[in-house]
Amino acid sequence: MTQMARVKIGFLCGILAAALFLIGDAMMGSEEGQLNAATDPVGYAAVVTGPQFSFWALRGVIGSILETIFALALWHYLSRTNMEGFAWWGAVFSIIGDFFGALMFGIAYFVAPALAPEIAGGNTSLLGLTMPPPSILIGLAAGTYIGLFLSVFAIWRTDQLPKWAALLWLIGMLLVPIQIFAIQVIASNLWLIAGIGFVLAVWSRQTLPE
């Protein structure tokens, strides 16, 4: 397999990750059930044991792995340019963010449904175990956004990938913390469009840029 073939596969993984997040958000819709867990434990239990929530959480785990592959592919694509250092550290921090992201969604996928019957029975003291601790959230945010800014900067300076796609990727990721259903869908769409732009830009290339 050629180096560019690996890059193309990695970029396709980025598109797949964006598509999974978009489908998961569309299936879940509003996540009010989780937000009201303390006052409506029965409703919370019904949400987290349902198929939509299971897919939403599992797609987060799988999506984080796919994002890691994309981060490595982006570094590899820019590894012979003068922005290799920024691309490398962008990939490192992105992978750190993806690791913590997989942990967060893993808690949602495995722990929340397991404790749902107890919570529905009134033992709301267990709710804290179904939420990621602050250390995971901090690691997720720091890794993701430091890696994002470094990667976008590397793309911007090399002119080897479309700047409009990098900008859409940046805007989409900046919208992710806004936990409003419509905003989440917009963010995933921007990320998906950016990913398509990246793939189209490299699809006909046979060698890495220098």
Sequence and secondary structure as in RCSB ss.txt:
>XXXX:A:sequence
MTQMARVKIGFLCGILAAALFLIGDAMMGSEEGQLNAATDPVGYAAVVTGPQFSFWALRGVIGSILETIFALALW
HYLSRTNMEGFAWWGAVFSIIGDFFGALMFGIAYFVAPALAPEIAGGNTSLLGLTMPPPSILIGLAAGTYIGLFL
SVFAIWRTDQLPKWAALLWLIGMLLVPIQIFAIQVIASNLWLIAGIGFVLAVWSRQTLPE
>XXXX:A:secstr
  HHHHHHHHHHHHHHHHHHHHHHHHHH   HHHHTTTT HHHHHHHHTSHHHHHHHHHHHHHHHHHHHHHHHHH
HHTTTSTTHHHHHHHHHHHHHHHHHHHHHHHIIIIIHHHHHHHHHTT GGGGGGGS  HHHHHHHHHHHHHHHHH
HHHHHHHH SS HHHHHHHHHHHHHTTS  HHHHHHHHHHHHHHHHHHHHHHTT  S   
